Amino acid sequence: MPDVVVVGLGPAGVVAARELARAGHRVLALQPDAQPSGRAPLAAPPPTLRTRPDEEALLQPAPPAGLDGVGGSKRLAAAQAYRLEEWSFRMRSETVQRYGAAAAADLADWPIVAADLDMWYARVEDATGVAPRAPTPWTDRMHSAAARLGWHPFPAPAAASPDISPLLAGTGVEIVRATATVVQQGPTGAVAGVEYVDGDGITGVIACGAVVVAASVLPTVRLLLLSGLTAAGHVGRWLLSHNTFVVHGDFAGIDLRRRDGGPASAVAVAEFEGDRFDHTGLGFVGGSLLQAAMTGPWSTARLDAATAGLSRRTTGNVDAATWVRAHHRSIGTVWGQPDQVPRADNIVDLDPVHRDPAGRPVARMTFSLADDDRRRWWFLADRAAEWLDAAGARTTWRAPLQPQPLGTHLYGGVRMGADPATSVVDSYGRFHGVPGLVVVGSSTFPSTGGRGPVETIEALAWRAAARLADDLR
Ligand SMILES: Cc1cc2nc3c(=O)[nH]c(=O)nc-3n(C[C@H](O)[C@H](O)[C@H](O)COP(=O)(O)OP(=O)(O)OC[C@H]3O[C@@H](n4cnc5c(N)ncnc54)[C@H](O)[C@@H]3O)c2cc1C
């Protein structure tokens, strides 16, 4: 019998499994194989989605962006690896202090501050080889432009590889190619085991005293709810997303050569992140890192996306798709990943109608943007346009802001907090009131921050696993 079962081997599960095994515990990990689509239909079936609780939720064609299998979604990622800034951990108290309680709405502080993660961030950075990529002509151009604006540009840190699975080598973690379906509790309420189904449809139960759920936001919430683990209605609440935006600029005939590097190569500015600027009268809190990145080869999807918001005035009356295909070498882009404020209406629960191929309810998402999301976006997009202008863009355009509940960065549903009355897990991911159950991943984040989550996911998972390893002694 294993000491611990880890559910899911994305970055969170890999880091947790490795630490537990290195501490001498017997670790078994459940991770289904992906189909050629990259997805595992029992682990990540497409959810249903609606914008309001009184609407019918419609089945989506695909789950949120990502990959199933060992290594998880990070294998698709730019591998940008940021520490979350201090303000993001104290978003509520900082907002109350500067702008008053009314501005803080449903914000929550984390039960830890950035300094609590310093050591774990350093370990992740060492283990995954985090460092900036070499500058390119495009990042140099944007670096100089930001400096001329009086901003403080810096190169984006990135992991050496998007594949974190080599960290498992030699650890002895046993991998079973199966999907966890239920976390079982014993008579005292403590974890007793995990039910699973494998790729042949064969079901089984693994008895264990501890389970680390590391399945990413929707699958984690769904597994907990299917296991009857609701935390008095808190599981599934406070769903958040990075509603990523882009602003494009036309550099009139200059070949920017953005295709010569991947999006890990980027230059960033933090002037408009968190509370680094006065929000008085702006109607929103928070912000975003702004980044100018390389693209790699321009895919059809990327070319099509660059047409959104492009006016006939810019194209000289040429059809947008034709114009972008002719001019894409001269298109520079700035993108942001804005904070989102938690809202009581944005939740995940179980769909009452739609089922996965094994007959279990899929996740139902209720998600919409609010006015502050639009105001934050517009303000940040103006700053992005200003940056592109300073770099020599002839003109800029922006795609309309889209809600991204199926985007690349989801958060919430298993909120972390010190008080069991208002949260699901503590800062070590320990589920309040269920001994032996630990949740890791961005489902536990009380706020998004204005930058990518993966290094914080890994640092928190490492810290949680080290604590669980001690708890199990
Ligand atoms: C295109 C793209 C680009 C990105 N770029 C960046 C970036 O540059 N920087 C950044 O910080 N973040 C980035 N991200 C986000 C980052 O990849 C994720 O935040 C990260 O992978 C989440 O890690 P995780 O381990 O929590 O979940 P995942 O990586 O999603 O892994 C979860 C694993 O759990 C498995 N699983 C699910 N349910 C079950 C179950 N019931 N039983 C067993 N296994 C299960 C899944 O199959 C999967 O393998 C990007 C994401 C995408 C999609």
The ligand as an ORCA input file, in Angstrom:
! r2SCAN-3c Opt
* xyz 0 1
  C      -0.654     27.097    -24.080
  C      -0.298     27.334    -22.632
  C       0.750     28.196    -22.321
  C       1.072     28.445    -20.985
  N       2.161     29.253    -20.714
  C       2.493     29.471    -19.420
  C       3.650     30.253    -19.089
  O       4.432     30.661    -19.947
  N       3.885     30.523    -17.778
  C       3.062     30.062    -16.792
  O       3.303     30.377    -15.626
  N       2.007     29.268    -17.075
  C       1.716     28.947    -18.350
  N       0.655     28.139    -18.630
  C      -0.105     27.551    -17.509
  C       0.595     26.340    -16.915
  O       0.929     25.436    -17.946
  C      -0.360     25.691    -15.908
  O      -0.669     26.644    -14.911
  C       0.258     24.464    -15.262
  O       0.542     23.458    -16.206
  C      -0.693     23.914    -14.210
  O      -0.074     22.839    -13.578
  P      -0.928     21.721    -12.849
  O       0.017     20.622    -12.496
  O      -1.717     22.346    -11.761
  O      -2.003     21.224    -13.927
  P      -1.778     20.537    -15.353
  O      -0.500     20.944    -15.948
  O      -3.022     20.799    -16.112
  O      -1.682     18.989    -15.015
  C      -2.759     18.305    -14.412
  C      -2.617     16.825    -14.713
  O      -3.596     16.131    -13.940
  C      -4.148     15.100    -14.745
  N      -5.480     14.763    -14.233
  C      -6.604     15.504    -14.285
  N      -7.603     14.859    -13.685
  C      -7.114     13.684    -13.246
  C      -7.680     12.581    -12.567
  N      -8.962     12.573    -12.182
  N      -6.891     11.512    -12.301
  C      -5.571     11.506    -12.665
  N      -4.991     12.536    -13.313
  C      -5.761     13.613    -13.601
  C      -4.196     15.700    -16.135
  O      -4.306     14.676    -17.103
  C      -2.892     16.481    -16.179
  O      -1.841     15.684    -16.690
  C       0.322     27.840    -19.955
  C      -0.724     26.976    -20.260
  C      -1.033     26.707    -21.580
  C      -2.162     25.756    -21.883
*
